[in-house]
Amino acid sequence: MKKVLQMTFKINPQMRESAVALFQKSAPKFNPVSGTVKGIQWKLWLFKREENSGSGIYLFQDEESVMAYLNGELIKELKNHPAISNIETKIFDIQMELSKITNGPVD
């Protein structure tokens, strides 16, 4: 069953460029065709500059893939990066019937 991962975090404004460089380096790994993140179908990258915060919304093919990502090297790198703090994650089930009515990209 497909799962959505929501991740939020804070960005140290004095180290913003370093955080952006990390994200640019990581982005190709989330490509569902050529990337290395198992089971990823897509990822949205979200930032709110005035609050020095960021978020990611991910669609994974199953919970096993989400857990592999959360326990993997990319998350370790994010958690150890000095520009990133207050990382929080939540895993959600998708209500497919309602999402299809509103054309949610979950197929």
Secondary structure by P-SEA (a helix, b strand, c coil): cbbbbbbbbcccccaaaaaaaaaaaacccccccccccccccbbbbbbbcccccbbbbbbbccaaaaaaaaacaaaaaaaacccccbbbbbbbbbaaaaaaaaccccc
